[in-house]
Every structure is written in structure tokens, then in C-alpha cells.
């Protein structure tokens, strides 16, 4: 596999998530791992309710020979073994997310687990909430669809490239409806944002870190936007951003400079929601 090309300046990394239940847990864990790779590109394809060898073969064949990674949560050791074998035959990296945990708990508890996918399935209402939260975050990313932003459970504001979208997507995998709104210098916040009654979080970032992220993004995209990474321009953006934060009553400020997406999301879950 050409790791130096896949998911960077080359084509996106294809991640196949397979499960004998919904696959929501596996997808959330895969997403939380991938967000650590800031400049990477990926596509997650979830395949739920896999119960037979034929389904496994079909999913791998449908990948069409594209280089990919498989992550899975199978309660059944038989399915795990068959998938591992099929991936080995095709030279596809394969990661078992669930079985190591089950094995450890079985040893600690001194009992064997039930091999029933339904045992690990979310209740229908919880699954609907999870799917709804993910759809909401995608639909309300970067200031889109402000007509329904008041339905958000948390509103995340900050300068472009400060980590708003990864944070919102991580929260959505925890069934939280999160919307993101960019702060653009000399552009007042839309009325719908200021009027929204949900908790608001401002992401604060240092100039050096923001310049570093933007420079990488510009290089990866093959573009040159001096204002986007000019120190004086970025300093002015940061000053304007702080002015906006001060104008929002009860906003919670999170310094994201040296924090991972998981840390940022956990702070929001603990201190805001």
C-alpha cells in the first residue's frame, strides 16, 4: 500500500467498517482515530448487519480493488476469522475493534460472552438520535442552514481552520447535535446565531498554531492565499475573534492550541452540556 499517497495529496483512504449489528460504535471509534490526521482525506463506508461469509466477500469485492483498511466489530468469532482470512488473501489491513475488549472482560469476569449481535445494539430511539446528530452536524457545518441552527444542542464558533468541524463531528458521534459557524473578520454574526438559545462555545487558538495549520492546508491544496497565512492578517483575525467572543453572553471559551479533538469534545461535554 502506498501510504505516502493515500489519504494525503493522493486519493482518499477508503475505510470499510463492517459489523454484525449497526456499526455505529465502530464508525465512531474509527472517526475519533482519523481526526488526528489533520491533512488526511478519507471516506468511511459502513456495512451493517453482516451475518454471512457471502456478505463479507461481497463487501470486499465491491471495494473494486481500491486500497483500503477494514475495521470491524463482530461478536461472532467465526465471522471475525472469516473476515481476517478474506482480508489476508486480498492483502487488506484489518483491525478488530471489539474482540480484544470482549476477551479482556471475559477473563476478568470469569464468564463467556453471549454471541448475540442484538446484545450490543443501541435501542431504536438511541440509534435514531445518533443518526440525526450526524446528519445535523453535516448539514449545519460552516454556517450552513442557519434557518434551523436554533435546533442545535451546542453552537461552535471560531476562525477558519481552528478545528470546528472535527469537533462537531466527534460530538455528533456522541449523539450531540452540533453546528459550526466561522468567524470572518469584519463580518457580523448572523442574527440567527446570536438569537440561538443553545450553549455557545468559542474555540481560541494561538497565532503560531493557526499559521502552522493554514500553511499545511494551503500547501496540500496547492494554493497560495497570502492573507490566509500572513502574520499581520492572522493577528487581526484573532483580535476580531476575541471581540466577537466578548460580545456573546455566557459563551464558553476553549483553548484548542495544544488539545486533541477528543480533549476539546470532552471539555464541551463535561463543562457545557
N, C-alpha and C positions, 0 to 999 in steps of 0.2 A: 504493500500500500504506500502511495506517495504522500507521506504525512506532511511534507513541506508545502504541498499544493492544496490538499483537500482542506476545505473549511477556512482557508486564508484568502490569498489572492486568486486561488483557483475556484473550482466549483464547490458548492456547499457539501458538508459532510452529511450523509444520509444516516439517520439513526432509526432503526426499526425497533419499536417497543412491542413485545409480544406478551400476552397474559391470558391465563385461563379464566380470569374474571374481567374487570373493566379496564385494567391497565393504567388507571388514573394515578395510583401510587408510584408505579414505575416511571411514568412520564414526569411526575413532579420531581422525583429524585434525579432523573436524567437532566431535566431543566436546571435544577439547582447546581449541578456539576458543570454544565456547559456555560452558565453565565460567568464563570471565572475566566473564560477566554474572550476578552473584550473585542478583539478584531476578527474572531472566527465567525463563519457563517455555517448554519446547519438547518436541516429540515427533519423534524421528528414525525414519523408515521406510526400511529398507534394501531395495533391489531388486537382487538379484544375477543374474549370468548373462544380462544384457541383450545380445542379439545382432542384433536386427532393429528396423526402423523401427516396425513394428506394436507391439512390446513397449514402445517409448518412448511412443508415443501412448496406449497402454492405461494406463501408469502415470500419465501426466499427466491423462488423463480420469478415472481413479479418484480423483484428488485432489478431485474434485467441486466445483471452483471455489473451494476454500479457498485463502486467501492463503498462499503458501509460498515456500521457497527450495530450489533444486535444487543439489546438489553431486555431481560425478561423476568417475569415473576410467575413461576409455575409452582403450584402446590404439589403437583404430581411429579415424583422422581422419574417416572417413565417418560413424561413429556420433556423434562429437563435433559435427560440423557439423549433422547432422540434429536432435540434441537442442537445440543452440543455436537453430536455426531454430524448432523447435516451442515452445520457451520464449518466444522473442521474440514469436511470434504470440499467445501467451496472456498476455503481459506478466508473466512469471515470472522473477525474478532467477536467474541460472545461473552457477555457479562451476566452472571446470575445475581440478581439483586436480593431475592427473598430467601433462598435456601440456606445460605450461611447463617442468617438470623434465626431461622427455624431450628437449625441444628444446634446452635448455641443454647437456645431456650429449652429445647428438648432435653439436653444434657443437664441443664440447671434445674429443670422441673422434675426430671426423672420420669418422663412420660412421652409417648409418641404423639405427634400432631395428627389432627383429623385431616385427611386428604380430601377436603371439600372446598372447592373454589368459592362457594357461596359463603363460607365462614368469613372470608376476607373481603366480601363485597360491601360496599357502602350501602346504606339504606337508600331507597329511591329518592327520597327528598334531599338527602345529602349529596347524592350524585348530581341531581338537577342543579343544586346550588353551586357545586363546583364548576359544572359546565357553563352555567350562567355567568359566574365570576370571570372565567377565562374569556368568554365571548365579550363581556363588558369591557375588560381591560384592552382587548384588541380594538374594539370599536371606539373607545374613548382615549386612545393613545395620542399624545402630542396635540392636545387641544381640539380633537375632532368631536363632532356631535355634541356640542355644548348645550343643545336644547334639552338633553336628558342628563346632564352632568350632576344635577341635584339628586340623582338616584345612587350616586357613589357613596360608599362607606368611608372612603378616605380620598382626599384630593392631594396629589403630589406635585409640587411646583419647584422649578429650578431652571438654571441656564441650560441651553443645549449641550449635550454630552456630559451631564453630571450624574447620569445613572438612573434617571426617572423611569424609563421603560423597563429595564431589567428588574427594578424593584417592584414595579406594579405587576409584572408577570409572575414574579415569585410569590407575591401576595395573593394573586388570583389562584395559584395552585394550592393555596391555603383557604380557598373559598371566600376570599375578600374581594369585593368589587372596588377596584382602584382605578382612578382616572388620572391622567397626567396632563399638565399644562406647562408649556415653555414660557419662560420669562424673557421677553425680547426687549432690548434697550429702547427706551422712548415709546414703547407700545403699551398703553394702559391695559390692565387685565380686563377681559370681557365682563360685562355685568353679570352674566350667568355664573361666573366663577366667584365673584365677590358675594353674590347673593346666596350661593350654595351653603346650606347649614351643616354639612358634614365636616368632620375634622379635617384640618388642612396641615400639611407637612411641607416645610421648605428644606430643600437639600442645599447645604452650604459646602463649598469645595475651595481648596486653595488655588491660587493662580498657577503655581508650578504644576500641580497635578492636572488641572484643566488644560493647560497648554500641552502637556505631555499626551493626554488622551486625544486632543484635537489634532495634533501633529500626526499621530499614528493613523487616525481616521482619514485625514487628508491624503496621506501617502498611500494608504491602502486603496483609496478611491481614485488615485491618480489625478487629483485636482489640486489647484493652488488658489486658496482664498486668503490673502494676507490678513484681512480684517478678522478672520476666523481665529487666527493664532498670533496676531500681533499683540505684544505685551501691553501697550497703552490701551488698545481697544478692549482687550480682555479685562484689564483693570477697571475700565469704565463700566463694562458689563457687570462686574462683580459689585461695584458700588451701587449701580442702579438696582441690582437684585436685592441688596440689603435694604434699600429704600422701600422696595415693594414688600419685603418681609415685614418691615416695621409698620406698614400700613394695614396689615391684616391682623385683626384682633384674635388672640388666643392661638396663633399659629405655633406649631411645634417645629423647632429648628433642629435638624440632624446634620452634623458634620460628617460628610461621606469621604473625606480626603483619604484616610487610611483604613477604611472599612470595606469589607466584602459585602456583596448584595445580601447574603444571608444575615449578616450582622445588622445591616440597615433595616431589613424587613422585620427582624426580631425586635429591634428597638421600637418600631412602629406598632407592632402587635402588643408589646408589653406596656408602652408608655402612652399610646394614643388610643388604641381600640379597646 
